[in-house]
Amino acid sequence: MLRHEFRPGRLVAGSAFVLAGVLYAGDAGGHWETPWFAVIPVVVAGLCLAAVTGLVARAIRGHRDGRPGASAERSTGTGAGPGAGAGPAES
């Protein structure tokens, strides 16, 4: 049994940041020269790819997200999410 839901977008984003760290670590270790601006495209491309990956994964899962009562929340529009049942306080 899984302890949490697998989120491939977070895996892709984490991989991009690890790659950026490896680039700077190699530069700091004297193995190669990394210009300061070289990491910006790696991080931006990684975040964009992570967003696309997350959207595709969400579209594939659709309504089968595994949370109990998730289909009832969608059909009625109610739930215990942020702001649920919170209205202006009347005095």
PDB file as gemmi writes it, atoms N, CA and C in Angstrom:
CRYST1    1.000    1.000    1.000  90.00  90.00  90.00 P 1                      
ATOM      1  N   MET A   1       0.840  -1.175   0.000  1.00  0.00           N  
ATOM      2  CA  MET A   1       0.000   0.000   0.000  1.00  0.00           C  
ATOM      3  C   MET A   1       0.887   1.240   0.000  1.00  0.00           C  
ATOM      4  N   LEU A   2       0.548   2.160  -0.879  1.00  0.00           N  
ATOM      5  CA  LEU A   2       1.322   3.389  -0.972  1.00  0.00           C  
ATOM      6  C   LEU A   2       0.984   4.330   0.176  1.00  0.00           C  
ATOM      7  N   ARG A   3       2.001   5.023   0.654  1.00  0.00           N  
ATOM      8  CA  ARG A   3       1.777   5.994   1.721  1.00  0.00           C  
ATOM      9  C   ARG A   3       1.261   7.318   1.173  1.00  0.00           C  
ATOM     10  N   HIS A   4       1.571   7.604  -0.063  1.00  0.00           N  
ATOM     11  CA  HIS A   4       1.111   8.846  -0.671  1.00  0.00           C  
ATOM     12  C   HIS A   4       0.955   8.630  -2.166  1.00  0.00           C  
ATOM     13  N   GLU A   5       0.294   9.580  -2.779  1.00  0.00           N  
ATOM     14  CA  GLU A   5       0.038   9.510  -4.213  1.00  0.00           C  
ATOM     15  C   GLU A   5       1.298   9.882  -4.997  1.00  0.00           C  
ATOM     16  N   PHE A   6       1.570   9.141  -6.051  1.00  0.00           N  
ATOM     17  CA  PHE A   6       2.719   9.445  -6.907  1.00  0.00           C  
ATOM     18  C   PHE A   6       2.381  10.643  -7.778  1.00  0.00           C  
ATOM     19  N   ARG A   7       3.266  11.642  -7.763  1.00  0.00           N  
ATOM     20  CA  ARG A   7       3.065  12.854  -8.557  1.00  0.00           C  
ATOM     21  C   ARG A   7       4.266  13.039  -9.478  1.00  0.00           C  
ATOM     22  N   PRO A   8       4.120  12.663 -10.753  1.00  0.00           N  
ATOM     23  CA  PRO A   8       5.255  12.728 -11.675  1.00  0.00           C  
ATOM     24  C   PRO A   8       5.748  14.141 -11.942  1.00  0.00           C  
ATOM     25  N   GLY A   9       4.889  15.145 -11.842  1.00  0.00           N  
ATOM     26  CA  GLY A   9       5.321  16.528 -12.057  1.00  0.00           C  
ATOM     27  C   GLY A   9       6.352  16.951 -11.023  1.00  0.00           C  
ATOM     28  N   ARG A  10       6.146  16.530  -9.788  1.00  0.00           N  
ATOM     29  CA  ARG A  10       7.113  16.861  -8.735  1.00  0.00           C  
ATOM     30  C   ARG A  10       8.432  16.132  -8.948  1.00  0.00           C  
ATOM     31  N   LEU A  11       8.362  14.929  -9.499  1.00  0.00           N  
ATOM     32  CA  LEU A  11       9.580  14.183  -9.812  1.00  0.00           C  
ATOM     33  C   LEU A  11      10.388  14.916 -10.879  1.00  0.00           C  
ATOM     34  N   VAL A  12       9.722  15.408 -11.902  1.00  0.00           N  
ATOM     35  CA  VAL A  12      10.402  16.124 -12.981  1.00  0.00           C  
ATOM     36  C   VAL A  12      11.000  17.432 -12.459  1.00  0.00           C  
ATOM     37  N   ALA A  13      10.245  18.163 -11.647  1.00  0.00           N  
ATOM     38  CA  ALA A  13      10.758  19.416 -11.093  1.00  0.00           C  
ATOM     39  C   ALA A  13      11.963  19.154 -10.192  1.00  0.00           C  
ATOM     40  N   GLY A  14      11.884  18.138  -9.372  1.00  0.00           N  
ATOM     41  CA  GLY A  14      13.008  17.799  -8.509  1.00  0.00           C  
ATOM     42  C   GLY A  14      14.238  17.399  -9.303  1.00  0.00           C  
ATOM     43  N   SER A  15      14.030  16.674 -10.392  1.00  0.00           N  
ATOM     44  CA  SER A  15      15.155  16.278 -11.238  1.00  0.00           C  
ATOM     45  C   SER A  15      15.835  17.492 -11.868  1.00  0.00           C  
ATOM     46  N   ALA A  16      15.038  18.494 -12.251  1.00  0.00           N  
ATOM     47  CA  ALA A  16      15.618  19.710 -12.829  1.00  0.00           C  
ATOM     48  C   ALA A  16      16.468  20.442 -11.795  1.00  0.00           C  
ATOM     49  N   PHE A  17      15.995  20.518 -10.560  1.00  0.00           N  
ATOM     50  CA  PHE A  17      16.773  21.184  -9.522  1.00  0.00           C  
ATOM     51  C   PHE A  17      18.016  20.389  -9.142  1.00  0.00           C  
ATOM     52  N   VAL A  18      17.927  19.065  -9.175  1.00  0.00           N  
ATOM     53  CA  VAL A  18      19.118  18.246  -8.921  1.00  0.00           C  
ATOM     54  C   VAL A  18      20.146  18.463 -10.025  1.00  0.00           C  
ATOM     55  N   LEU A  19      19.693  18.536 -11.274  1.00  0.00           N  
ATOM     56  CA  LEU A  19      20.609  18.808 -12.384  1.00  0.00           C  
ATOM     57  C   LEU A  19      21.285  20.163 -12.216  1.00  0.00           C  
ATOM     58  N   ALA A  20      20.524  21.176 -11.792  1.00  0.00           N  
ATOM     59  CA  ALA A  20      21.117  22.496 -11.548  1.00  0.00           C  
ATOM     60  C   ALA A  20      22.162  22.419 -10.438  1.00  0.00           C  
ATOM     61  N   GLY A  21      21.872  21.657  -9.405  1.00  0.00           N  
ATOM     62  CA  GLY A  21      22.834  21.483  -8.315  1.00  0.00           C  
ATOM     63  C   GLY A  21      24.092  20.762  -8.764  1.00  0.00           C  
ATOM     64  N   VAL A  22      23.932  19.764  -9.616  1.00  0.00           N  
ATOM     65  CA  VAL A  22      25.093  19.032 -10.139  1.00  0.00           C  
ATOM     66  C   VAL A  22      25.952  19.942 -11.008  1.00  0.00           C  
ATOM     67  N   LEU A  23      25.308  20.802 -11.800  1.00  0.00           N  
ATOM     68  CA  LEU A  23      26.070  21.740 -12.626  1.00  0.00           C  
ATOM     69  C   LEU A  23      26.923  22.660 -11.762  1.00  0.00           C  
ATOM     70  N   TYR A  24      26.326  23.215 -10.713  1.00  0.00           N  
ATOM     71  CA  TYR A  24      27.086  24.098  -9.830  1.00  0.00           C  
ATOM     72  C   TYR A  24      28.119  23.335  -9.006  1.00  0.00           C  
ATOM     73  N   ALA A  25      27.816  22.113  -8.606  1.00  0.00           N  
ATOM     74  CA  ALA A  25      28.778  21.322  -7.839  1.00  0.00           C  
ATOM     75  C   ALA A  25      29.994  20.966  -8.692  1.00  0.00           C  
ATOM     76  N   GLY A  26      29.772  20.651  -9.957  1.00  0.00           N  
ATOM     77  CA  GLY A  26      30.889  20.372 -10.855  1.00  0.00           C  
ATOM     78  C   GLY A  26      31.753  21.592 -11.080  1.00  0.00           C  
ATOM     79  N   ASP A  27      31.110  22.752 -11.136  1.00  0.00           N  
ATOM     80  CA  ASP A  27      31.856  23.991 -11.281  1.00  0.00           C  
ATOM     81  C   ASP A  27      32.659  24.286 -10.012  1.00  0.00           C  
ATOM     82  N   ALA A  28      32.037  24.081  -8.863  1.00  0.00           N  
ATOM     83  CA  ALA A  28      32.729  24.345  -7.597  1.00  0.00           C  
ATOM     84  C   ALA A  28      33.874  23.371  -7.373  1.00  0.00           C  
ATOM     85  N   GLY A  29      33.720  22.149  -7.860  1.00  0.00           N  
ATOM     86  CA  GLY A  29      34.775  21.148  -7.708  1.00  0.00           C  
ATOM     87  C   GLY A  29      35.899  21.295  -8.715  1.00  0.00           C  
ATOM     88  N   GLY A  30      35.749  22.176  -9.674  1.00  0.00           N  
ATOM     89  CA  GLY A  30      36.788  22.407 -10.663  1.00  0.00           C  
ATOM     90  C   GLY A  30      36.780  21.425 -11.814  1.00  0.00           C  
ATOM     91  N   HIS A  31      35.688  20.662 -11.965  1.00  0.00           N  
ATOM     92  CA  HIS A  31      35.615  19.688 -13.058  1.00  0.00           C  
ATOM     93  C   HIS A  31      35.275  20.354 -14.387  1.00  0.00           C  
ATOM     94  N   TRP A  32      34.493  21.434 -14.354  1.00  0.00           N  
ATOM     95  CA  TRP A  32      34.153  22.175 -15.550  1.00  0.00           C  
ATOM     96  C   TRP A  32      33.750  23.584 -15.154  1.00  0.00           C  
ATOM     97  N   GLU A  33      33.622  24.444 -16.139  1.00  0.00           N  
ATOM     98  CA  GLU A  33      33.203  25.822 -15.917  1.00  0.00           C  
ATOM     99  C   GLU A  33      31.720  25.952 -16.271  1.00  0.00           C  
ATOM    100  N   THR A  34      30.936  26.456 -15.342  1.00  0.00           N  
ATOM    101  CA  THR A  34      29.516  26.687 -15.582  1.00  0.00           C  
ATOM    102  C   THR A  34      29.249  28.181 -15.451  1.00  0.00           C  
ATOM    103  N   PRO A  35      28.831  28.840 -16.530  1.00  0.00           N  
ATOM    104  CA  PRO A  35      28.479  30.258 -16.397  1.00  0.00           C  
ATOM    105  C   PRO A  35      27.277  30.416 -15.467  1.00  0.00           C  
ATOM    106  N   TRP A  36      27.183  31.543 -14.800  1.00  0.00           N  
ATOM    107  CA  TRP A  36      26.118  31.739 -13.821  1.00  0.00           C  
ATOM    108  C   TRP A  36      24.736  31.674 -14.438  1.00  0.00           C  
ATOM    109  N   PHE A  37      24.609  32.062 -15.703  1.00  0.00           N  
ATOM    110  CA  PHE A  37      23.301  32.101 -16.344  1.00  0.00           C  
ATOM    111  C   PHE A  37      22.899  30.774 -16.972  1.00  0.00           C  
ATOM    112  N   ALA A  38      23.774  29.780 -16.965  1.00  0.00           N  
ATOM    113  CA  ALA A  38      23.474  28.504 -17.625  1.00  0.00           C  
ATOM    114  C   ALA A  38      22.395  27.707 -16.904  1.00  0.00           C  
ATOM    115  N   VAL A  39      22.221  27.947 -15.627  1.00  0.00           N  
ATOM    116  CA  VAL A  39      21.260  27.169 -14.858  1.00  0.00           C  
ATOM    117  C   VAL A  39      19.834  27.685 -15.055  1.00  0.00           C  
ATOM    118  N   ILE A  40      19.684  28.933 -15.444  1.00  0.00           N  
ATOM    119  CA  ILE A  40      18.349  29.517 -15.607  1.00  0.00           C  
ATOM    120  C   ILE A  40      17.518  28.749 -16.642  1.00  0.00           C  
ATOM    121  N   PRO A  41      18.039  28.451 -17.835  1.00  0.00           N  
ATOM    122  CA  PRO A  41      17.225  27.678 -18.780  1.00  0.00           C  
ATOM    123  C   PRO A  41      16.926  26.267 -18.295  1.00  0.00           C  
ATOM    124  N   VAL A  42      17.849  25.669 -17.560  1.00  0.00           N  
ATOM    125  CA  VAL A  42      17.620  24.318 -17.039  1.00  0.00           C  
ATOM    126  C   VAL A  42      16.449  24.334 -16.061  1.00  0.00           C  
ATOM    127  N   VAL A  43      16.435  25.295 -15.156  1.00  0.00           N  
ATOM    128  CA  VAL A  43      15.374  25.370 -14.156  1.00  0.00           C  
ATOM    129  C   VAL A  43      14.036  25.751 -14.796  1.00  0.00           C  
ATOM    130  N   VAL A  44      14.043  26.739 -15.681  1.00  0.00           N  
ATOM    131  CA  VAL A  44      12.794  27.170 -16.322  1.00  0.00           C  
ATOM    132  C   VAL A  44      12.220  26.046 -17.183  1.00  0.00           C  
ATOM    133  N   ALA A  45      13.053  25.396 -17.968  1.00  0.00           N  
ATOM    134  CA  ALA A  45      12.575  24.282 -18.794  1.00  0.00           C  
ATOM    135  C   ALA A  45      12.074  23.132 -17.919  1.00  0.00           C  
ATOM    136  N   GLY A  46      12.776  22.878 -16.826  1.00  0.00           N  
ATOM    137  CA  GLY A  46      12.339  21.820 -15.915  1.00  0.00           C  
ATOM    138  C   GLY A  46      10.997  22.119 -15.280  1.00  0.00           C  
ATOM    139  N   LEU A  47      10.780  23.374 -14.882  1.00  0.00           N  
ATOM    140  CA  LEU A  47       9.496  23.745 -14.291  1.00  0.00           C  
ATOM    141  C   LEU A  47       8.366  23.697 -15.318  1.00  0.00           C  
ATOM    142  N   CYS A  48       8.646  24.120 -16.545  1.00  0.00           N  
ATOM    143  CA  CYS A  48       7.621  24.036 -17.597  1.00  0.00           C  
ATOM    144  C   CYS A  48       7.285  22.584 -17.917  1.00  0.00           C  
ATOM    145  N   LEU A  49       8.303  21.753 -18.016  1.00  0.00           N  
ATOM    146  CA  LEU A  49       8.071  20.333 -18.271  1.00  0.00           C  
ATOM    147  C   LEU A  49       7.333  19.679 -17.109  1.00  0.00           C  
ATOM    148  N   ALA A  50       7.635  20.095 -15.890  1.00  0.00           N  
ATOM    149  CA  ALA A  50       6.934  19.561 -14.722  1.00  0.00           C  
ATOM    150  C   ALA A  50       5.464  19.962 -14.743  1.00  0.00           C  
ATOM    151  N   ALA A  51       5.173  21.191 -15.156  1.00  0.00           N  
ATOM    152  CA  ALA A  51       3.781  21.635 -15.243  1.00  0.00           C  
ATOM    153  C   ALA A  51       3.013  20.821 -16.276  1.00  0.00           C  
ATOM    154  N   VAL A  52       3.622  20.610 -17.426  1.00  0.00           N  
ATOM    155  CA  VAL A  52       2.966  19.815 -18.466  1.00  0.00           C  
ATOM    156  C   VAL A  52       2.765  18.379 -17.991  1.00  0.00           C  
ATOM    157  N   THR A  53       3.777  17.821 -17.345  1.00  0.00           N  
ATOM    158  CA  THR A  53       3.683  16.457 -16.833  1.00  0.00           C  
ATOM    159  C   THR A  53       2.573  16.342 -15.792  1.00  0.00           C  
ATOM    160  N   GLY A  54       2.491  17.328 -14.898  1.00  0.00           N  
ATOM    161  CA  GLY A  54       1.438  17.316 -13.892  1.00  0.00           C  
ATOM    162  C   GLY A  54       0.050  17.426 -14.484  1.00  0.00           C  
ATOM    163  N   LEU A  55      -0.097  18.278 -15.484  1.00  0.00           N  
ATOM    164  CA  LEU A  55      -1.396  18.429 -16.147  1.00  0.00           C  
ATOM    165  C   LEU A  55      -1.801  17.154 -16.889  1.00  0.00           C  
ATOM    166  N   VAL A  56      -0.844  16.527 -17.548  1.00  0.00           N  
ATOM    167  CA  VAL A  56      -1.144  15.281 -18.259  1.00  0.00           C  
ATOM    168  C   VAL A  56      -1.514  14.187 -17.271  1.00  0.00           C  
ATOM    169  N   ALA A  57      -0.779  14.093 -16.169  1.00  0.00           N  
ATOM    170  CA  ALA A  57      -1.084  13.073 -15.161  1.00  0.00           C  
ATOM    171  C   ALA A  57      -2.463  13.307 -14.558  1.00  0.00           C  
ATOM    172  N   ARG A  58      -2.808  14.565 -14.332  1.00  0.00           N  
ATOM    173  CA  ARG A  58      -4.125  14.877 -13.769  1.00  0.00           C  
ATOM    174  C   ARG A  58      -5.232  14.556 -14.766  1.00  0.00           C  
ATOM    175  N   ALA A  59      -4.981  14.826 -16.035  1.00  0.00           N  
ATOM    176  CA  ALA A  59      -5.979  14.520 -17.056  1.00  0.00           C  
ATOM    177  C   ALA A  59      -6.170  13.016 -17.214  1.00  0.00           C  
ATOM    178  N   ILE A  60      -5.093  12.266 -17.094  1.00  0.00           N  
ATOM    179  CA  ILE A  60      -5.188  10.810 -17.210  1.00  0.00           C  
ATOM    180  C   ILE A  60      -5.955  10.228 -16.037  1.00  0.00           C  
ATOM    181  N   ARG A  61      -5.669  10.744 -14.836  1.00  0.00           N  
ATOM    182  CA  ARG A  61      -6.367  10.236 -13.652  1.00  0.00           C  
ATOM    183  C   ARG A  61      -7.838  10.610 -13.683  1.00  0.00           C  
ATOM    184  N   GLY A  62      -8.118  11.801 -14.162  1.00  0.00           N  
ATOM    185  CA  GLY A  62      -9.510  12.244 -14.251  1.00  0.00           C  
ATOM    186  C   GLY A  62     -10.192  12.241 -12.903  1.00  0.00           C  
ATOM    187  N   HIS A  63     -11.323  11.601 -12.823  1.00  0.00           N  
ATOM    188  CA  HIS A  63     -12.086  11.572 -11.583  1.00  0.00           C  
ATOM    189  C   HIS A  63     -11.641  10.452 -10.653  1.00  0.00           C  
ATOM    190  N   ARG A  64     -10.668   9.655 -11.064  1.00  0.00           N  
ATOM    191  CA  ARG A  64     -10.202   8.545 -10.233  1.00  0.00           C  
ATOM    192  C   ARG A  64      -8.999   8.977  -9.407  1.00  0.00           C  
ATOM    193  N   ASP A  65      -9.159   9.918  -8.502  1.00  0.00           N  
ATOM    194  CA  ASP A  65      -8.016  10.411  -7.748  1.00  0.00           C  
ATOM    195  C   ASP A  65      -7.775   9.655  -6.463  1.00  0.00           C  
ATOM    196  N   GLY A  66      -8.630   8.727  -6.095  1.00  0.00           N  
ATOM    197  CA  GLY A  66      -8.353   7.867  -4.955  1.00  0.00           C  
ATOM    198  C   GLY A  66      -8.770   8.420  -3.606  1.00  0.00           C  
ATOM    199  N   ARG A  67      -9.263   9.653  -3.539  1.00  0.00           N  
ATOM    200  CA  ARG A  67      -9.684  10.186  -2.242  1.00  0.00           C  
ATOM    201  C   ARG A  67     -11.094   9.715  -1.951  1.00  0.00           C  
ATOM    202  N   PRO A  68     -11.352   9.258  -0.741  1.00  0.00           N  
ATOM    203  CA  PRO A  68     -12.721   8.857  -0.415  1.00  0.00           C  
ATOM    204  C   PRO A  68     -13.650  10.063  -0.426  1.00  0.00           C  
ATOM    205  N   GLY A  69     -14.781   9.919  -1.086  1.00  0.00           N  
ATOM    206  CA  GLY A  69     -15.748  11.003  -1.145  1.00  0.00           C  
ATOM    207  C   GLY A  69     -15.427  12.064  -2.173  1.00  0.00           C  
ATOM    208  N   ALA A  70     -14.408  11.853  -2.986  1.00  0.00           N  
ATOM    209  CA  ALA A  70     -14.028  12.875  -3.960  1.00  0.00           C  
ATOM    210  C   ALA A  70     -15.104  13.050  -5.018  1.00  0.00           C  
ATOM    211  N   SER A  71     -15.741  11.954  -5.434  1.00  0.00           N  
ATOM    212  CA  SER A  71     -16.775  12.074  -6.455  1.00  0.00           C  
ATOM    213  C   SER A  71     -17.993  12.797  -5.897  1.00  0.00           C  
ATOM    214  N   ALA A  72     -18.305  12.626  -4.625  1.00  0.00           N  
ATOM    215  CA  ALA A  72     -19.434  13.326  -4.017  1.00  0.00           C  
ATOM    216  C   ALA A  72     -19.161  14.822  -3.924  1.00  0.00           C  
ATOM    217  N   GLU A  73     -17.912  15.190  -3.657  1.00  0.00           N  
ATOM    218  CA  GLU A  73     -17.565  16.606  -3.594  1.00  0.00           C  
ATOM    219  C   GLU A  73     -17.731  17.264  -4.949  1.00  0.00           C  
ATOM    220  N   ARG A  74     -17.343  16.561  -5.996  1.00  0.00           N  
ATOM    221  CA  ARG A  74     -17.438  17.131  -7.333  1.00  0.00           C  
ATOM    222  C   ARG A  74     -18.889  17.263  -7.774  1.00  0.00           C  
ATOM    223  N   SER A  75     -19.707  16.255  -7.460  1.00  0.00           N  
ATOM    224  CA  SER A  75     -21.074  16.286  -7.955  1.00  0.00           C  
ATOM    225  C   SER A  75     -21.933  17.315  -7.229  1.00  0.00           C  
ATOM    226  N   THR A  76     -21.685  17.525  -5.938  1.00  0.00           N  
ATOM    227  CA  THR A  76     -22.510  18.466  -5.189  1.00  0.00           C  
ATOM    228  C   THR A  76     -21.884  19.838  -5.084  1.00  0.00           C  
ATOM    229  N   GLY A  77     -20.569  19.918  -5.312  1.00  0.00           N  
ATOM    230  CA  GLY A  77     -19.903  21.203  -5.199  1.00  0.00           C  
ATOM    231  C   GLY A  77     -19.592  21.578  -3.764  1.00  0.00           C  
ATOM    232  N   THR A  78     -19.780  20.634  -2.857  1.00  0.00           N  
ATOM    233  CA  THR A  78     -19.465  20.895  -1.456  1.00  0.00           C  
ATOM    234  C   THR A  78     -18.274  20.063  -1.054  1.00  0.00           C  
ATOM    235  N   GLY A  79     -17.675  20.427   0.020  1.00  0.00           N  
ATOM    236  CA  GLY A  79     -16.538  19.672   0.526  1.00  0.00           C  
ATOM    237  C   GLY A  79     -15.962  20.376   1.719  1.00  0.00           C  
ATOM    238  N   ALA A  80     -14.933  19.792   2.252  1.00  0.00           N  
ATOM    239  CA  ALA A  80     -14.296  20.366   3.433  1.00  0.00           C  
ATOM    240  C   ALA A  80     -13.009  21.060   3.051  1.00  0.00           C  
ATOM    241  N   GLY A  81     -12.916  21.545   1.834  1.00  0.00           N  
ATOM    242  CA  GLY A  81     -11.710  22.211   1.379  1.00  0.00           C  
ATOM    243  C   GLY A  81     -11.591  23.602   1.975  1.00  0.00           C  
ATOM    244  N   PRO A  82     -10.543  24.301   1.607  1.00  0.00           N  
ATOM    245  CA  PRO A  82     -10.342  25.652   2.119  1.00  0.00           C  
ATOM    246  C   PRO A  82     -11.524  26.553   1.750  1.00  0.00           C  
ATOM    247  N   GLY A  83     -12.049  27.220   2.727  1.00  0.00           N  
ATOM    248  CA  GLY A  83     -13.139  28.139   2.488  1.00  0.00           C  
ATOM    249  C   GLY A  83     -14.505  27.495   2.421  1.00  0.00           C  
ATOM    250  N   ALA A  84     -14.591  26.172   2.625  1.00  0.00           N  
ATOM    251  CA  ALA A  84     -15.874  25.503   2.564  1.00  0.00           C  
ATOM    252  C   ALA A  84     -16.724  25.914   3.759  1.00  0.00           C  
ATOM    253  N   GLY A  85     -17.867  26.443   3.486  1.00  0.00           N  
ATOM    254  CA  GLY A  85     -18.780  26.831   4.552  1.00  0.00           C  
ATOM    255  C   GLY A  85     -18.412  28.143   5.216  1.00  0.00           C  
ATOM    256  N   ALA A  86     -17.356  28.770   4.767  1.00  0.00           N  
ATOM    257  CA  ALA A  86     -16.940  30.027   5.389  1.00  0.00           C  
ATOM    258  C   ALA A  86     -17.592  31.176   4.637  1.00  0.00           C  
ATOM    259  N   GLY A  87     -18.427  31.887   5.316  1.00  0.00           N  
ATOM    260  CA  GLY A  87     -19.086  33.025   4.710  1.00  0.00           C  
ATOM    261  C   GLY A  87     -18.810  34.259   5.558  1.00  0.00           C  
ATOM    262  N   PRO A  88     -19.350  35.375   5.162  1.00  0.00           N  
ATOM    263  CA  PRO A  88     -19.148  36.567   5.959  1.00  0.00           C  
ATOM    264  C   PRO A  88     -19.834  36.429   7.317  1.00  0.00           C  
ATOM    265  N   ALA A  89     -19.150  36.803   8.335  1.00  0.00           N  
ATOM    266  CA  ALA A  89     -19.705  36.706   9.691  1.00  0.00           C  
ATOM    267  C   ALA A  89     -20.708  37.831   9.887  1.00  0.00           C  
ATOM    268  N   GLU A  90     -21.888  37.460  10.336  1.00  0.00           N  
ATOM    269  CA  GLU A  90     -22.917  38.454  10.577  1.00  0.00           C  
ATOM    270  C   GLU A  90     -23.033  38.688  12.071  1.00  0.00           C  
ATOM    271  N   SER A  91     -23.172  39.935  12.461  1.00  0.00           N  
ATOM    272  CA  SER A  91     -23.281  40.258  13.879  1.00  0.00           C  
ATOM    273  C   SER A  91     -24.660  40.754  14.215  1.00  0.00           C  
TER     274      SER A  91                                                      
END                                                                             
